[in-house]
Amino acid sequence: MNAPRILIFDSGTGGLTVASCVRTQLPNADLIYAADNAGFPYGVWKEDALVARILHVIGTLIEKTKPDVVLIACNTASTLAMVALREKFSVPFVGTVPAIKPAAAQTKSNVIGVLATPGTVSREYTRTLIHTYAFHCEVILHGAKRLAEIAERKLMGQAPDLEELRQEVTPVFRTRGGKKTDVVVLGCTHYPLLIEEMKLVAPWEVDYLDPAPAIARRVADVLSTLRLAGPDEAVPKANTLLLTSSNDSAKKSLIAYTNRGFSAHEFVDLPV
């Protein structure tokens, strides 16, 4: 039987947290990871420009990798561009959105924190998730401006500054009506890389909701419905990393991807 070919896409290293779960769920799959490091961070982009950027990059990557499924392992890209991606390309997509529905089911205090990028926090998609699934809860949204970059630096070997981290995460720790936040949604795939450090700086203990295992199960469900394409020698080999820039920062970060199982790399020339 042909091995499924999965293209995993993120703006940076955050999607590696999802890739790890996909490996566990689908150990025989051929994974190709693509990071739009030329466009990182996505949080500073205007929405229209970012949608155009994502469509351009994903289109180039689909042509190059011929995947059976594309996993958008990025909350910003998923909440902003998923409709446009599905309209433009015929390949199946699996997205990543804030885990508000499971958080609302899990909370006992009905006070939920959502850590995400400023763009994801402000997006109507996120508000709709809250209104649909967490209408009975107090939801504390916080657009963390630096968390993704702190996670990127950690993977490159730089220990997080705990005081900087404290300032980024404590806004979601709130008391409402005598009850405290008891679940924190990690609304960016970078954030699970920092869970242990978050526990050190948090005002009190909470459950951190990492959506990666559920996303991996969804990828498996989608693949189970497909007739898989045969092998294509023209596509990159399994466990190849694709980067949209060969700048010095990218070269320094290669070891982070290698340590997460992506042993070969190629640069796809897609400047901003």
ABEGO torsion letter per residue (X at the ends): XBBBBBBBBBABAAAAAAAAAAAAABAABBBBBBBBAAAOBAAABBAAAAAAAAAAAAAAAAAAAGBABBBBABAAAAAAAAAAAAAABABBBBBBBBBAAAAAAABAAGBBBBBBBAAAAABAAAAAAAAAAAAABBBBBBBBAAAAAAAAAAAAGBBBBAAAAAAAAAAABBBBGGBBBABBBBABAAAAAAAAAAAAABABBBBBBBAAAAAAAAAAAAAAABBBBBBBAABBBBGBBBBABABAAAAAAAAAAAAAGBABBBBBBBBX
